[in-house]
Amino acid sequence: MSLLYKNVKELVFDIDVFIDTVEQGVLVFKEGVINYLKDEKASFADKIVQISKLEASADKLQRKIDDLFYRHSILPQNASDIEGMLDKIDEIIDICKDNLYQFDDELPFVPKDLRNDYIRLVDLSVESALNVFPAARAFFRESLKVKEMLAKVYFYEKEADKVSRNIKRRLFHEIKDLQLSQKMHLRYFALHIETVSDKAEKLADNLSILALKMSL
């Protein structure tokens, strides 16, 4: 086995583990938000610990991957593009951790008749992210298949937009027994959750462009 082949194999393995770690973080974020909305305090606290550990692991893996690229000159003509793409993957777990900490720090009051809307929003936003990860894995093996794998990312991102917009309309048009400050607070938490699907959409755009460049 040549040294270059061994290094590439190690790189692809580490990237798979990195993506797996980010994916786990997204799932922990989803469960954490649901725990918060259902007032499951112990489970929510556990998710805060879990996502912190996963985010730290993802950062460590990304540094190792960066080192492999440059120390062994793997794909030097594409290294900066691929590292930019990995940064976008890392941004997803970063925003998930930050958002979960926002719940922990600010303790938003979510009325019972809005909780299912927020659960629906986190479901859709997370689904968008979960559908971008298989395409990211495929990029390193079958780049020609990447674009056709991204349709669900865009679908769920648009659905998350609709639910977020509906929450905002309900807050300001229908719900009368909240103060304006409370409505603004809840509006921002809808936006926080929605940013996960927004990051997934940006990653999908990036993957689509990079896959095209790799195929030329």
Secondary structure, 3 states (H helix, E strand, C coil): CCHHHHHHHHHHHHHHHHHHHHHHHHHHHHHHHHHHHCCCHHHHHHHHHHHHHHHHHHHHHHHHHHHHHHHCCCCCCCHHHHHHHHHHHHHHHHHHHHHHHHHHHHCCCCCHHHHHHHHHHHHHHHHHHHHHHHHHHHHCCCHHHCHHHCHHHHHHHHHHHHHHHHHHHHHHHHCCCCCHHHHHHHHHHHHHHHHHHHHHHHHHHHHHHHHHHHHC
